Amino acid sequence: MKYEHITPAVFLERPNRFIAYADLNGKKVTCHVKNTGRCRELLLPGTTVILQFHPDAAATGRKTEYSLIGVYKKTTQGARLINLDSQAPNQVAWEWLLKGQVPLTGSASIAVTSLRREVRYHSSRFDLAFMQNGAPAFMEVKGVTLEENGIVRFPDAPTERGVKHLQELEAAAKDGYLCYILFVIAMKNVSYFEPNMATHPEFCKALAHAAAHKVTVLARDCIVTADTLSLNEPVSVRLPHILP
């Protein structure tokens, strides 16, 4: 995916989940934060961030002319660019599956057809649905921005909604559907992915239980630039050992 009207700025503060202030060439601007997660380790005063300018803001009724979509995290290896746009993971997963031939598991590519978004199944609504070599499949997509020493984790805040999604995927798998949860890691050069037991043990247990009951857990990193994001390579997944 590609962004238009991108500009760097310096992060100042985040008074609430939805709004941040940034210094843009000496001018204080108000930005919509396209991520309601905590991002406390990322959005630090003085950090360089990526803003998207919306020239049609007034005409379309937007409250802000800018969106905060990325951040340069300082590490011992230098600055790591992380995409913070919570809508981006679904889009890059869509673009990846839209190719028609993708390696969902292992190295062999499988055929993906009839790709759809936001598909209802009983009382559930899954991010993506498609046919995999002629068999019906569902996929939930989660964006990952939390990183520490090369280890990436999800969630960065408790998510009862995430637990519900896992339970719904597990129920669909029991009904015979191919089911996946894809963790889109919005950065490069990470070691492995694991669920965040310290933040939400219930989600970790639900993920391990789903994985033991025919839900395939995937994680892939992304090629991130200031104005683009694309799904890239698989990342190793480490799950806690929990009795089914």
Accessible surface in RSA format (square Angstrom, percent):
REM  Atomic radii and reference values for relative SASA: ProtOr
REM  Chains: A
REM  Algorithm: Lee & Richards
REM  Probe-radius: 1.40
REM  Slices: 20
REM RES _ NUM      All-atoms   Total-Side   Main-Chain    Non-polar    All polar
REM                ABS   REL    ABS   REL    ABS   REL    ABS   REL    ABS   REL
RES MET A   1    49.64  25.7  26.93  17.8  22.71  54.1  36.78  31.3  12.86  17.0
RES LYS A   2   126.42  61.7  97.66  59.9  28.77  68.5  78.69  70.8  47.74  50.8
RES TYR A   3    12.48   5.8   8.27   4.7   4.21  11.0   9.75   7.3   2.73   3.4
RES GLU A   4   100.61  57.8  98.60  74.6   2.01   4.8  42.69  82.6  57.92  47.3
RES HIS A   5   105.32  57.6  81.92  56.9  23.40  59.9  60.93  62.8  44.39  51.7
RES ILE A   6    44.38  25.3  13.10   9.8  31.28  75.4  13.12   9.4  31.26  84.8
RES THR A   7    32.34  23.0  31.61  32.0   0.73   1.7  19.07  25.6  13.27  20.1
RES PRO A   8    85.48  62.3  79.15  72.2   6.32  23.0  79.37  65.5   6.10  37.9
RES ALA A   9     6.62   6.1   0.00   0.0   6.62  15.1   6.10   8.6   0.52   1.4
RES VAL A  10    61.74  40.6  61.74  55.9   0.00   0.0  61.74  53.6   0.00   0.0
RES PHE A  11     3.22   1.6   3.12   1.9   0.10   0.2   3.12   1.9   0.10   0.3
RES LEU A  12    63.23  35.2  55.07  39.4   8.16  20.5  56.29  39.5   6.94  18.7
RES GLU A  13    84.28  48.4  81.79  61.9   2.49   5.9  25.19  48.7  59.09  48.2
RES ARG A  14    50.62  21.3  23.37  11.9  27.25  64.9  21.22  29.0  29.40  17.8
RES PRO A  15    72.78  53.0  32.01  29.2  40.77 148.2  42.43  35.0  30.35 188.6
RES ASN A  16    76.88  53.0  64.06  61.9  12.83  30.9  39.14  94.2  37.74  36.5
RES ARG A  17   135.08  56.7 131.20  66.9   3.87   9.2  50.98  69.7  84.10  51.0
RES PHE A  18    94.77  47.4  94.77  58.7   0.00   0.0  94.77  57.5   0.00   0.0
RES ILE A  19    40.25  22.9  40.25  30.0   0.00   0.0  40.25  29.0   0.00   0.0
RES ALA A  20     0.00   0.0   0.00   0.0   0.00   0.0   0.00   0.0   0.00   0.0
RES TYR A  21    56.68  26.5  56.68  32.2   0.00   0.0  17.86  13.4  38.82  47.8
RES ALA A  22     0.00   0.0   0.00   0.0   0.00   0.0   0.00   0.0   0.00   0.0
RES ASP A  23    48.80  34.2  46.84  46.6   1.96   4.6   4.57  10.8  44.23  44.1
RES LEU A  24    19.48  10.8  17.15  12.3   2.32   5.8  17.15  12.0   2.32   6.3
RES ASN A  25   147.73 101.9 101.38  98.0  46.35 111.6  41.55 100.0 106.17 102.6
RES GLY A  26    71.25  87.9   0.00   N/A  71.25  87.9  31.70  87.0  39.54  88.6
RES LYS A  27   135.71  66.2 131.09  80.4   4.63  11.0  85.41  76.9  50.30  53.6
RES LYS A  28   122.57  59.8  97.13  59.6  25.44  60.6  57.67  51.9  64.90  69.1
RES VAL A  29     8.92   5.9   4.62   4.2   4.31  10.4   8.92   7.8   0.00   0.0
RES THR A  30    55.68  39.6  48.62  49.3   7.06  16.8  25.43  34.2  30.25  45.7
RES CYS A  31     0.00   0.0   0.00   0.0   0.00   0.0   0.00   0.0   0.00   0.0
RES HIS A  32    61.31  33.5  61.31  42.6   0.00   0.0  35.25  36.3  26.06  30.3
RES VAL A  33     0.88   0.6   0.00   0.0   0.88   2.1   0.00   0.0   0.88   2.4
RES LYS A  34    37.15  18.1  32.42  19.9   4.73  11.3  14.52  13.1  22.63  24.1
RES ASN A  35    19.26  13.3  18.18  17.6   1.08   2.6   0.19   0.5  19.06  18.4
RES THR A  36    69.41  49.4  59.03  59.8  10.38  24.7  27.28  36.6  42.13  63.7
RES GLY A  37    16.98  20.9   0.00   N/A  16.98  20.9  13.88  38.1   3.10   6.9
RES ARG A  38   108.45  45.5  95.04  48.4  13.42  31.9  28.91  39.5  79.54  48.2
RES CYS A  39     0.88   0.7   0.17   0.2   0.72   1.7   0.36   0.9   0.52   0.6
RES ARG A  40   169.92  71.3 157.35  80.2  12.57  29.9  66.99  91.6 102.92  62.4
RES GLU A  41    57.18  32.8  43.44  32.9  13.74  32.7  41.81  80.9  15.37  12.5
RES LEU A  42     2.15   1.2   0.06   0.0   2.09   5.3   0.49   0.3   1.66   4.5
RES LEU A  43    14.49   8.1   2.54   1.8  11.95  30.0   2.54   1.8  11.95  32.2
RES LEU A  44    90.35  50.3  90.35  64.6   0.00   0.0  90.35  63.4   0.00   0.0
RES PRO A  45   105.11  76.6  82.57  75.3  22.54  81.9  82.95  68.5  22.16 137.7
RES GLY A  46    46.48  57.3   0.00   N/A  46.48  57.3  27.20  74.6  19.28  43.2
RES THR A  47     9.50   6.8   9.00   9.1   0.49   1.2   2.21   3.0   7.28  11.0
RES THR A  48    55.27  39.3  52.32  53.0   2.95   7.0  22.01  29.6  33.26  50.3
RES VAL A  49     0.00   0.0   0.00   0.0   0.00   0.0   0.00   0.0   0.00   0.0
RES ILE A  50     5.15   2.9   5.15   3.8   0.00   0.0   5.15   3.7   0.00   0.0
RES LEU A  51     0.00   0.0   0.00   0.0   0.00   0.0   0.00   0.0   0.00   0.0
RES GLN A  52    26.89  15.0  26.89  19.7   0.00   0.0   0.00   0.0  26.89  20.4
RES PHE A  53    64.21  32.1  63.01  39.0   1.20   3.1  63.01  38.2   1.20   3.4
RES HIS A  54    28.61  15.6  27.30  19.0   1.32   3.4  13.29  13.7  15.33  17.8
RES PRO A  55    83.53  60.9  50.96  46.5  32.57 118.4  52.82  43.6  30.71 190.9
RES ASP A  56    73.91  51.8  68.85  68.5   5.05  11.9  32.52  76.5  41.39  41.3
RES ALA A  57     3.10   2.9   3.04   4.7   0.06   0.1   3.04   4.3   0.06   0.2
RES ALA A  58   100.26  92.2  68.21 105.3  32.05  72.9  78.09 110.0  22.17  58.7
RES ALA A  59    97.10  89.3  51.37  79.3  45.73 104.0  63.55  89.5  33.55  88.9
RES THR A  60    86.53  61.5  49.46  50.1  37.07  88.4  57.29  77.0  29.24  44.2
RES GLY A  61    60.75  74.9   0.00   N/A  60.75  74.9  34.79  95.5  25.96  58.2
RES ARG A  62    83.08  34.9  59.80  30.5  23.28  55.4  33.46  45.7  49.62  30.1
RES LYS A  63   208.10 101.5 166.19 102.0  41.91  99.8 116.71 105.1  91.38  97.3
RES THR A  64    13.21   9.4   6.91   7.0   6.30  15.0  10.87  14.6   2.34   3.5
RES GLU A  65    88.40  50.8  85.24  64.5   3.16   7.5  22.50  43.5  65.89  53.8
RES TYR A  66    28.79  13.4  28.79  16.4   0.00   0.0   5.63   4.2  23.16  28.6
RES SER A  67     0.67   0.6   0.67   0.9   0.00   0.0   0.00   0.0   0.67   0.9
RES LEU A  68     0.00   0.0   0.00   0.0   0.00   0.0   0.00   0.0   0.00   0.0
RES ILE A  69     2.49   1.4   2.35   1.8   0.13   0.3   2.35   1.7   0.13   0.4
RES GLY A  70     3.27   4.0   0.00   N/A   3.27   4.0   3.27   9.0   0.00   0.0
RES VAL A  71     0.00   0.0   0.00   0.0   0.00   0.0   0.00   0.0   0.00   0.0
RES TYR A  72    65.30  30.5  63.76  36.3   1.54   4.0  39.54  29.7  25.76  31.7
RES LYS A  73    27.79  13.6  25.76  15.8   2.03   4.8  22.97  20.7   4.82   5.1
RES LYS A  74   165.88  80.9 143.17  87.8  22.71  54.1  93.77  84.4  72.11  76.8
RES THR A  75    38.97  27.7  14.17  14.4  24.80  59.1  21.21  28.5  17.76  26.8
RES THR A  76   136.82  97.3  93.93  95.2  42.89 102.2  91.76 123.2  45.06  68.1
RES GLN A  77   158.33  88.5 117.82  86.1  40.51  96.5  70.77 150.6  87.56  66.4
RES GLY A  78    36.78  45.4   0.00   N/A  36.78  45.4  34.42  94.5   2.36   5.3
RES ALA A  79    71.67  65.9  33.68  52.0  37.98  86.4  33.90  47.7  37.77 100.0
RES ARG A  80    35.57  14.9  30.43  15.5   5.14  12.2  18.31  25.0  17.26  10.5
RES LEU A  81    28.00  15.6  19.50  13.9   8.50  21.4  19.50  13.7   8.50  22.9
RES ILE A  82     0.00   0.0   0.00   0.0   0.00   0.0   0.00   0.0   0.00   0.0
RES ASN A  83     8.12   5.6   5.63   5.4   2.49   6.0   0.89   2.2   7.23   7.0
RES LEU A  84     0.77   0.4   0.00   0.0   0.77   1.9   0.77   0.5   0.00   0.0
RES ASP A  85     5.17   3.6   2.37   2.4   2.80   6.6   0.08   0.2   5.09   5.1
RES SER A  86    69.76  58.9  44.39  59.2  25.37  58.4  30.96  65.9  38.79  54.3
RES GLN A  87   125.15  70.0 113.90  83.2  11.26  26.8  42.60  90.7  82.55  62.6
RES ALA A  88     0.27   0.2   0.01   0.0   0.26   0.6   0.27   0.4   0.00   0.0
RES PRO A  89     9.49   6.9   9.49   8.6   0.00   0.0   9.49   7.8   0.00   0.0
RES ASN A  90    43.23  29.8  43.02  41.6   0.21   0.5  11.96  28.8  31.27  30.2
RES GLN A  91    52.19  29.2  51.83  37.9   0.36   0.9  15.20  32.4  36.99  28.1
RES VAL A  92     1.54   1.0   0.16   0.1   1.39   3.3   0.29   0.3   1.25   3.4
RES ALA A  93     0.00   0.0   0.00   0.0   0.00   0.0   0.00   0.0   0.00   0.0
RES TRP A  94    46.80  18.8  46.80  22.7   0.00   0.0  36.22  19.3  10.58  17.2
RES GLU A  95    57.46  33.0  51.53  39.0   5.93  14.1  30.58  59.1  26.88  21.9
RES TRP A  96    13.31   5.3  11.35   5.5   1.96   4.6   5.14   2.7   8.17  13.2
RES LEU A  97     0.87   0.5   0.00   0.0   0.87   2.2   0.00   0.0   0.87   2.3
RES LEU A  98   106.61  59.4  84.06  60.1  22.54  56.7  86.36  60.7  20.24  54.5
RES LYS A  99   149.62  73.0 111.76  68.6  37.87  90.2  80.02  72.0  69.60  74.1
RES GLY A 100    18.82  23.2   0.00   N/A  18.82  23.2  16.84  46.2   1.98   4.4
RES GLN A 101   111.47  62.3  97.51  71.3  13.96  33.2  50.92 108.4  60.55  45.9
RES VAL A 102     0.95   0.6   0.89   0.8   0.06   0.1   0.95   0.8   0.00   0.0
RES PRO A 103    37.94  27.7  36.32  33.1   1.62   5.9  36.32  30.0   1.62  10.1
RES LEU A 104     5.20   2.9   1.23   0.9   3.97  10.0   1.23   0.9   3.97  10.7
RES THR A 105    74.80  53.2  61.56  62.4  13.24  31.6  35.60  47.8  39.21  59.3
RES GLY A 106    73.24  90.3   0.00   N/A  73.24  90.3  44.83 123.0  28.41  63.6
RES SER A 107   114.06  96.4  82.79 110.5  31.27  72.0  53.95 114.9  60.11  84.2
RES ALA A 108    72.07  66.3  61.54  95.0  10.52  23.9  70.61  99.4   1.46   3.9
RES SER A 109    63.07  53.3  36.45  48.6  26.62  61.3  14.04  29.9  49.03  68.7
RES ILE A 110    27.77  15.8  25.85  19.3   1.93   4.6  27.77  20.0   0.00   0.0
RES ALA A 111    30.39  27.9  28.96  44.7   1.42   3.2  28.96  40.8   1.42   3.8
RES VAL A 112     8.46   5.6   0.71   0.6   7.75  18.7   0.71   0.6   7.75  21.0
RES THR A 113    77.65  55.2  71.19  72.2   6.46  15.4  66.65  89.5  11.00  16.6
RES SER A 114    72.61  61.4  46.31  61.8  26.30  60.6  33.00  70.3  39.61  55.5
RES LEU A 115    25.33  14.1   5.88   4.2  19.45  48.9   5.88   4.1  19.45  52.3
RES ARG A 116   129.20  54.2 126.12  64.3   3.08   7.3  57.19  78.2  72.02  43.6
RES ARG A 117   103.98  43.7  85.47  43.6  18.52  44.1  44.13  60.3  59.86  36.3
RES GLU A 118    83.59  48.0  72.26  54.7  11.34  27.0  42.38  82.0  41.22  33.7
RES VAL A 119    20.28  13.3  17.31  15.7   2.97   7.2  20.28  17.6   0.00   0.0
RES ARG A 120   151.61  63.7 129.60  66.1  22.01  52.4  55.63  76.0  95.98  58.2
RES TYR A 121    29.70  13.9  26.62  15.1   3.07   8.0  24.79  18.6   4.91   6.0
RES HIS A 122   147.82  80.8 108.49  75.4  39.33 100.6  92.02  94.8  55.80  64.9
RES SER A 123    99.64  84.2  74.85  99.9  24.79  57.1  52.95 112.8  46.69  65.4
RES SER A 124     9.08   7.7   8.03  10.7   1.06   2.4   1.06   2.2   8.03  11.2
RES ARG A 125   103.00  43.2  89.53  45.6  13.46  32.1  28.79  39.3  74.21  45.0
RES PHE A 126     0.13   0.1   0.13   0.1   0.00   0.0   0.13   0.1   0.00   0.0
RES ASP A 127    18.76  13.1  16.78  16.7   1.98   4.7   0.00   0.0  18.76  18.7
RES LEU A 128     1.30   0.7   1.30   0.9   0.00   0.0   1.30   0.9   0.00   0.0
RES ALA A 129     1.14   1.1   1.14   1.8   0.00   0.0   1.14   1.6   0.00   0.0
RES PHE A 130     2.95   1.5   0.00   0.0   2.95   7.7   0.77   0.5   2.18   6.2
RES MET A 131    57.95  30.0  57.95  38.4   0.00   0.0  42.06  35.8  15.88  21.0
RES GLN A 132    25.70  14.4  24.13  17.6   1.57   3.7   0.37   0.8  25.33  19.2
RES ASN A 133   101.16  69.8  64.37  62.2  36.80  88.6  35.22  84.8  65.95  63.7
RES GLY A 134    58.16  71.7   0.00   N/A  58.16  71.7  32.81  90.0  25.34  56.8
RES ALA A 135    37.62  34.6  35.09  54.2   2.53   5.8  37.47  52.8   0.15   0.4
RES PRO A 136    57.31  41.8  57.12  52.1   0.19   0.7  57.13  47.2   0.18   1.1
RES ALA A 137     1.73   1.6   0.00   0.0   1.73   3.9   0.00   0.0   1.73   4.6
RES PHE A 138     9.93   5.0   9.93   6.1   0.00   0.0   9.93   6.0   0.00   0.0
RES MET A 139     0.00   0.0   0.00   0.0   0.00   0.0   0.00   0.0   0.00   0.0
RES GLU A 140     1.25   0.7   1.25   0.9   0.00   0.0   0.00   0.0   1.25   1.0
RES VAL A 141    10.54   6.9   0.00   0.0  10.54  25.4   0.00   0.0  10.54  28.6
RES LYS A 142    19.98   9.7  17.42  10.7   2.56   6.1  10.43   9.4   9.55  10.2
RES GLY A 143    29.12  35.9   0.00   N/A  29.12  35.9   8.81  24.2  20.31  45.5
RES VAL A 144     0.88   0.6   0.00   0.0   0.88   2.1   0.88   0.8   0.00   0.0
RES THR A 145    17.74  12.6  14.63  14.8   3.12   7.4   6.83   9.2  10.91  16.5
RES LEU A 146    33.99  18.9  33.53  24.0   0.47   1.2  33.54  23.6   0.45   1.2
RES GLU A 147     8.19   4.7   5.18   3.9   3.02   7.2   0.35   0.7   7.84   6.4
RES GLU A 148   100.69  57.8  98.32  74.4   2.37   5.6  31.18  60.3  69.51  56.8
RES ASN A 149   135.82  93.7 100.25  96.9  35.57  85.6  35.96  86.5  99.86  96.5
RES GLY A 150     9.81  12.1   0.00   N/A   9.81  12.1   8.00  22.0   1.81   4.1
RES ILE A 151    32.95  18.8  32.73  24.4   0.22   0.5  32.73  23.6   0.22   0.6
RES VAL A 152     0.00   0.0   0.00   0.0   0.00   0.0   0.00   0.0   0.00   0.0
RES ARG A 153    49.76  20.9  48.43  24.7   1.33   3.2   7.80  10.7  41.96  25.4
RES PHE A 154    29.86  14.9  29.69  18.4   0.17   0.5  29.86  18.1   0.00   0.0
RES PRO A 155     3.58   2.6   3.58   3.3   0.00   0.0   3.58   3.0   0.00   0.0
RES ASP A 156    33.09  23.2  22.73  22.6  10.37  24.5  10.38  24.4  22.71  22.7
RES ALA A 157    25.72  23.6  23.71  36.6   2.01   4.6  23.71  33.4   2.01   5.3
RES PRO A 158    76.88  56.0  54.61  49.8  22.27  81.0  54.66  45.1  22.22 138.1
RES THR A 159    28.14  20.0  23.19  23.5   4.95  11.8  17.50  23.5  10.64  16.1
RES GLU A 160   109.97  63.1 100.98  76.4   8.99  21.4  67.34 130.3  42.63  34.8
RES ARG A 161   169.69  71.2 161.44  82.3   8.25  19.6  63.71  87.1 105.98  64.2
RES GLY A 162     0.34   0.4   0.00   N/A   0.34   0.4   0.12   0.3   0.21   0.5
RES VAL A 163     5.59   3.7   5.59   5.1   0.00   0.0   5.59   4.9   0.00   0.0
RES LYS A 164   108.52  52.9 107.73  66.1   0.79   1.9  85.26  76.7  23.26  24.8
RES HIS A 165    15.90   8.7  15.90  11.1   0.00   0.0   5.21   5.4  10.69  12.4
RES LEU A 166     0.72   0.4   0.54   0.4   0.18   0.5   0.72   0.5   0.00   0.0
RES GLN A 167   105.86  59.2  97.19  71.0   8.67  20.6  35.92  76.4  69.95  53.1
RES GLU A 168    23.04  13.2  18.12  13.7   4.92  11.7  18.04  34.9   5.00   4.1
RES LEU A 169     0.00   0.0   0.00   0.0   0.00   0.0   0.00   0.0   0.00   0.0
RES GLU A 170    35.16  20.2  34.42  26.0   0.74   1.8  11.96  23.1  23.20  18.9
RES ALA A 171    55.14  50.7  47.84  73.8   7.30  16.6  53.62  75.5   1.52   4.0
RES ALA A 172     0.08   0.1   0.00   0.0   0.08   0.2   0.00   0.0   0.08   0.2
RES ALA A 173     5.06   4.7   0.13   0.2   4.93  11.2   0.13   0.2   4.93  13.1
RES LYS A 174   184.60  90.1 151.13  92.7  33.47  79.7 101.85  91.7  82.75  88.1
RES ASP A 175    82.44  57.7  49.36  49.1  33.08  78.2  17.69  41.6  64.75  64.6
RES GLY A 176    60.60  74.7   0.00   N/A  60.60  74.7  34.73  95.3  25.87  57.9
RES TYR A 177    62.41  29.1  55.88  31.8   6.53  17.0  19.58  14.7  42.84  52.8
RES LEU A 178    66.02  36.8  63.94  45.7   2.08   5.2  66.02  46.4   0.00   0.0
RES CYS A 179     2.67   2.0   0.00   0.0   2.67   6.3   0.00   0.0   2.67   2.9
RES TYR A 180    10.95   5.1  10.95   6.2   0.00   0.0   1.86   1.4   9.10  11.2
RES ILE A 181     0.00   0.0   0.00   0.0   0.00   0.0   0.00   0.0   0.00   0.0
RES LEU A 182     0.00   0.0   0.00   0.0   0.00   0.0   0.00   0.0   0.00   0.0
RES PHE A 183     0.00   0.0   0.00   0.0   0.00   0.0   0.00   0.0   0.00   0.0
RES VAL A 184     0.11   0.1   0.11   0.1   0.00   0.0   0.11   0.1   0.00   0.0
RES ILE A 185     0.00   0.0   0.00   0.0   0.00   0.0   0.00   0.0   0.00   0.0
RES ALA A 186     3.83   3.5   3.83   5.9   0.00   0.0   3.83   5.4   0.00   0.0
RES MET A 187     0.00   0.0   0.00   0.0   0.00   0.0   0.00   0.0   0.00   0.0
RES LYS A 188    55.57  27.1  51.90  31.8   3.67   8.7  44.68  40.2  10.89  11.6
RES ASN A 189   124.32  85.7 101.26  97.9  23.06  55.5  36.07  86.8  88.26  85.3
RES VAL A 190    26.48  17.4   0.56   0.5  25.93  62.5   2.83   2.5  23.65  64.1
RES SER A 191    72.32  61.1  45.62  60.9  26.70  61.5  24.74  52.7  47.58  66.7
RES TYR A 192    34.98  16.3  34.98  19.9   0.00   0.0  14.87  11.2  20.11  24.8
RES PHE A 193     0.00   0.0   0.00   0.0   0.00   0.0   0.00   0.0   0.00   0.0
RES GLU A 194    40.50  23.3  40.50  30.6   0.00   0.0   4.80   9.3  35.70  29.1
RES PRO A 195     7.93   5.8   2.42   2.2   5.51  20.0   2.42   2.0   5.51  34.2
RES ASN A 196     9.88   6.8   9.86   9.5   0.02   0.0   0.02   0.0   9.86   9.5
RES MET A 197    79.10  41.0  75.18  49.8   3.93   9.3  70.42  59.9   8.68  11.5
RES ALA A 198   101.70  93.5  59.85  92.4  41.85  95.2  70.96  99.9  30.74  81.4
RES THR A 199    37.67  26.8  18.93  19.2  18.74  44.7   8.04  10.8  29.63  44.8
RES HIS A 200    11.46   6.3  11.36   7.9   0.10   0.3   8.96   9.2   2.50   2.9
RES PRO A 201    60.43  44.0  60.43  55.1   0.00   0.0  60.43  49.9   0.00   0.0
RES GLU A 202    81.58  46.8  76.37  57.8   5.21  12.4  37.52  72.6  44.06  36.0
RES PHE A 203     0.00   0.0   0.00   0.0   0.00   0.0   0.00   0.0   0.00   0.0
RES CYS A 204     0.00   0.0   0.00   0.0   0.00   0.0   0.00   0.0   0.00   0.0
RES LYS A 205   110.01  53.7 108.53  66.6   1.49   3.5  54.54  49.1  55.47  59.1
RES ALA A 206    15.80  14.5   6.55  10.1   9.25  21.0  14.16  19.9   1.64   4.4
RES LEU A 207     0.00   0.0   0.00   0.0   0.00   0.0   0.00   0.0   0.00   0.0
RES ALA A 208    10.58   9.7   4.37   6.7   6.21  14.1   5.09   7.2   5.50  14.6
RES HIS A 209    65.55  35.8  62.30  43.3   3.24   8.3  44.37  45.7  21.18  24.6
RES ALA A 210     0.14   0.1   0.14   0.2   0.00   0.0   0.14   0.2   0.00   0.0
RES ALA A 211    36.00  33.1  14.30  22.1  21.69  49.3  14.60  20.6  21.40  56.7
RES ALA A 212    68.31  62.8  28.87  44.5  39.44  89.7  41.21  58.0  27.10  71.8
RES HIS A 213    68.83  37.6  62.36  43.3   6.47  16.6  42.07  43.4  26.76  31.1
RES LYS A 214   167.71  81.8 142.21  87.3  25.50  60.7 100.24  90.2  67.47  71.9
RES VAL A 215     3.36   2.2   0.00   0.0   3.36   8.1   0.45   0.4   2.91   7.9
RES THR A 216    47.60  33.9  41.47  42.0   6.13  14.6  19.55  26.3  28.04  42.4
RES VAL A 217    22.80  15.0   4.74   4.3  18.05  43.5   4.74   4.1  18.05  49.0
RES LEU A 218    19.63  10.9  17.56  12.6   2.07   5.2  19.63  13.8   0.00   0.0
RES ALA A 219     3.93   3.6   0.00   0.0   3.93   8.9   0.00   0.0   3.93  10.4
RES ARG A 220    22.35   9.4  22.35  11.4   0.00   0.0   2.00   2.7  20.35  12.3
RES ASP A 221     8.30   5.8   8.30   8.3   0.00   0.0   0.00   0.0   8.30   8.3
RES CYS A 222     0.00   0.0   0.00   0.0   0.00   0.0   0.00   0.0   0.00   0.0
RES ILE A 223    80.53  45.8  79.83  59.5   0.70   1.7  79.85  57.5   0.68   1.8
RES VAL A 224    24.15  15.9   4.41   4.0  19.75  47.6   4.41   3.8  19.75  53.6
RES THR A 225    62.08  44.2  53.86  54.6   8.22  19.6  56.77  76.3   5.31   8.0
RES ALA A 226    37.53  34.5  30.84  47.6   6.69  15.2  31.47  44.3   6.06  16.0
RES ASP A 227    44.41  31.1  44.41  44.2   0.00   0.0   6.53  15.4  37.88  37.8
RES THR A 228    42.59  30.3  42.14  42.7   0.45   1.1  34.77  46.7   7.83  11.8
RES LEU A 229     1.54   0.9   1.10   0.8   0.44   1.1   1.25   0.9   0.29   0.8
RES SER A 230    48.29  40.8  47.22  63.0   1.07   2.5  35.80  76.2  12.49  17.5
RES LEU A 231    16.47   9.2   0.78   0.6  15.69  39.4   0.79   0.6  15.68  42.2
RES ASN A 232    42.54  29.3  33.80  32.7   8.74  21.0   1.92   4.6  40.62  39.3
RES GLU A 233    95.51  54.8  94.83  71.7   0.68   1.6  22.32  43.2  73.19  59.8
RES PRO A 234    97.13  70.8  77.76  70.9  19.38  70.4  78.09  64.5  19.04 118.3
RES VAL A 235    15.90  10.5   5.27   4.8  10.63  25.6   9.67   8.4   6.23  16.9
RES SER A 236    68.66  58.0  49.87  66.6  18.79  43.3  40.88  87.0  27.78  38.9
RES VAL A 237    43.86  28.9  16.19  14.7  27.68  66.7  16.19  14.1  27.68  75.1
RES ARG A 238   133.06  55.9 126.75  64.6   6.31  15.0  42.36  57.9  90.70  55.0
RES LEU A 239    52.74  29.4  31.68  22.7  21.06  52.9  33.16  23.3  19.58  52.7
RES PRO A 240    38.47  28.0  20.59  18.8  17.88  65.0  31.98  26.4   6.49  40.4
RES HIS A 241   191.49 104.7 155.46 108.1  36.03  92.2 110.60 114.0  80.89  94.1
RES ILE A 242    60.20  34.3  34.88  26.0  25.33  61.0  38.81  27.9  21.39  58.1
RES LEU A 243   164.57  91.7 148.54 106.3  16.03  40.3 149.12 104.7  15.45  41.6
RES PRO A 244   114.21  83.2  68.36  62.3  45.84 166.6  83.65  69.1  30.56 189.9
END  Absolute sums over single chains surface
CHAIN  1 A    12004.3       9394.2       2610.1       6619.4       5384.9
END  Absolute sums over all chains
TOTAL         12004.3       9394.2       2610.1       6619.4       5384.9
